């Protein structure tokens, strides 16, 4: 992989220039998808408007919507409305990936998905987990058909001032790749343990049509 390819791998595919996306899709074997972008560019130019003729695709969504599922499971609440658990201050925590749902990733055939996790503690007072960065990439190691599909940074803190943000407590957090902030209303969805998936409240056969992951925050076992 060249230095240029490695640098481009740091960019989520939905934010790449249209011609680069077309090249990546063609390398993945999605000739039809690549042709659609190149045809749009030929008729409309290189503007975002032209790119929108091909997108949206679930893997091309640029935003994330965050939800919270309490330890009891089931209902999903907006993560921004969660109250912090001050008892976790200074505690050792485990963060684990509970569920990865792929509605659609670029390319064809079997995908190998690399999930990366990075934690940083910016303030000693919120040492356990002040920010997490998760990246998901569809990978075929060392080849040009690699593509980073999702990436988000999520601050988790103990702020009780009511300022915007996501607070830290035990439970499951949902990060869903969406077209915009209005695409999902959490009150319409629930996590169904029987299906191991997010389903419609009124229709358990309904799915949100988005890529998402669920990660759990819990106290680390005492030794």
C-alpha positions in Angstrom: 0.0 0.0 0.0 1.5 3.4 -1.0 1.8 6.4 1.4 -1.1 8.0 -0.5 -3.3 5.0 -0.1 -2.5 4.9 3.7 -3.4 8.6 4.0 -6.6 8.1 2.1 -7.4 5.1 4.4 -7.7 7.7 7.2 -10.6 9.3 5.4 -14.1 7.8 5.7 -15.2 6.7 2.3 -18.3 8.9 2.4 -16.0 11.9 2.7 -13.7 11.0 -0.1 -13.7 12.9 -3.4 -16.2 11.3 -5.8 -13.5 10.1 -8.2 -11.6 8.4 -5.3 -14.9 6.7 -4.2 -15.4 5.4 -7.8 -11.9 4.1 -7.9 -12.4 2.3 -4.5 -15.6 0.8 -5.6 -14.1 -0.4 -8.9 -11.2 -2.0 -6.9 -13.8 -3.8 -4.8 -15.6 -5.2 -7.8 -18.6 -2.8 -7.7 -18.3 -1.8 -11.4 -22.0 -0.7 -11.5 -21.6 1.6 -8.5 -18.3 3.1 -9.9 -19.9 3.7 -13.3 -22.9 5.5 -11.7 -20.5 8.0 -10.0 -18.4 8.5 -13.1 -21.5 9.0 -15.2 -22.8 11.6 -12.7 -19.5 13.4 -12.8 -19.4 13.4 -16.6 -22.9 15.1 -16.7 -22.9 17.2 -13.6 -19.2 17.9 -12.7 -17.4 17.2 -9.5 -19.8 19.0 -7.1 -21.5 17.6 -4.0 -24.7 17.7 -6.0 -23.3 15.4 -8.5 -22.1 13.0 -5.9 -25.6 13.0 -4.2 -27.0 11.4 -7.4 -25.2 8.2 -6.4 -25.4 8.6 -2.6 -26.9 8.1 -0.1 -25.9 4.6 0.6 -25.8 3.3 4.2 -21.9 3.2 3.9 -21.8 6.7 2.6 -23.8 8.4 5.4 -21.7 11.0 7.2 -23.4 11.4 10.5 -24.0 9.3 13.6 -26.9 9.1 15.9 -26.3 7.9 19.5 -28.6 6.0 21.7 -28.5 4.4 25.1 -29.9 1.0 26.3 -30.0 0.6 30.1 -28.8 -2.6 31.8 -32.3 -4.0 31.6 -32.2 -3.8 27.8 -35.1 -3.0 25.5 -35.9 0.6 25.1 -33.5 3.0 23.4 -33.1 6.5 24.8 -31.3 9.4 23.2 -27.7 9.2 24.6 -27.7 12.9 25.1 -30.4 12.6 27.8 -28.5 10.0 29.9 -27.6 11.1 33.5 -24.1 10.4 34.5 -23.3 7.9 37.3 -20.9 9.8 39.6 -20.2 6.5 41.4 -18.1 5.5 38.3 -15.6 8.3 38.9 -12.2 6.8 39.1 -13.5 3.3 38.6 -11.9 0.8 36.2 -14.2 0.1 33.3 -14.6 -2.4 30.5 -15.7 -1.3 27.1 -16.7 -4.1 24.8 -18.3 -4.4 21.4 -21.7 -6.1 21.8 -23.2 -5.9 18.3 -22.1 -4.9 14.8 -24.9 -4.7 12.2 -23.9 -4.1 8.6 -26.8 -3.0 6.5 -24.6 -2.3 3.5 -20.8 -1.9 3.1 -19.1 -1.0 -0.2 -18.1 -3.8 -2.6 -19.3 -7.3 -3.0 -18.7 -10.7 -1.4 -17.4 -11.5 2.0 -16.1 -8.5 4.0 -13.5 -8.6 6.7 -14.3 -5.7 9.1 -11.6 -4.2 11.3 -12.9 -2.4 14.4 -10.4 -0.1 16.1 -10.8 1.6 19.5 -9.0 4.4 21.0 -9.5 5.9 24.5 -8.2 9.2 25.8 -8.5 10.8 29.2 -8.3 14.5 28.9 -9.2 15.4 32.5 -8.1 13.5 35.6 -11.6 14.1 37.1 -13.1 11.9 34.4 -10.3 9.5 34.1 -12.2 6.3 33.2 -13.4 7.4 29.8 -13.5 10.9 28.5 -13.5 10.2 24.8 -13.6 7.1 22.6 -12.9 7.0 19.0 -14.2 4.0 17.0 -13.3 3.3 13.4 -14.7 0.6 11.2 -13.1 -0.4 8.0 -13.8 -3.0 5.3 -10.4 -4.6 4.9 -8.6 -6.8 2.6 -5.1 -6.3 4.0 -2.5 -4.4 1.9 -4.8 -3.9 -1.1 -6.4 -0.9 -2.7 -9.9 -2.2 -1.9 -9.6 -1.2 1.7 -12.0 1.5 2.9 -12.8 3.1 6.2 -16.5 3.1 6.4 -17.4 4.6 9.8 -15.6 6.7 12.4 -16.9 8.7 15.3 -15.6 10.2 18.5 -17.8 10.2 21.5 -17.1 12.1 24.8 -18.4 10.4 27.9 -18.2 12.5 31.1 -19.8 13.3 34.4 -21.0 16.8 33.5 -24.2 17.6 35.4 -24.7 21.2 34.1 -27.1 20.2 31.3 -24.6 21.2 28.6 -24.7 19.1 25.3 -22.9 15.9 25.4 -23.1 12.2 26.3 -22.7 11.1 30.0 -21.1 8.1 31.4 -22.9 5.3 33.1 -23.1 1.5 32.8 -25.1 0.2 29.9 -25.1 -0.1 26.2 -24.5 2.7 23.8 -25.7 2.7 20.2 -23.8 4.5 17.4 -25.8 4.4 14.2 -24.5 5.7 10.8 -27.3 8.0 9.5 -27.9 10.4 6.7 -28.8 13.2 9.0 -29.9 13.9 12.6 -33.6 13.6 11.8 -33.3 10.1 10.2 -33.9 8.2 13.4 -36.3 8.8 16.3 -35.3 6.4 19.1 -38.8 6.1 20.4 -39.7 4.2 17.2 -37.1 1.5 17.9 -36.1 -1.0 20.5 -33.3 -3.5 21.0 -34.9 -7.0 20.6 -32.8 -9.6 22.4 -34.5 -12.4 20.6 -33.4 -11.0 17.2 -30.2 -9.6 18.7 -31.0 -6.5 16.6 -32.7 -3.1 16.7 -36.2 -3.5 15.4 -39.4 -1.4 15.1 -41.4 -0.9 18.2 -44.7 -1.7 16.4 -43.1 -4.1 13.8 -40.3 -6.5 15.0 -39.6 -7.3 11.3 -38.7 -3.7 10.6 -35.0 -2.7 10.6 -33.6 0.9 10.5 -31.7 0.3 7.3 -28.5 1.7 8.7 -25.1 0.4 9.8 -24.7 0.4 13.6 -22.8 -0.9 16.5 -23.6 -1.4 20.1 -20.9 -1.2 22.7 -21.2 -1.9 26.5 -19.7 0.0 29.3 -19.4 -1.9 32.6 -17.3 -2.0 35.7 -14.2 -4.1 35.3 -14.2 -7.3 37.4 -12.3 -7.1 40.6 -9.2 -9.2 40.9 
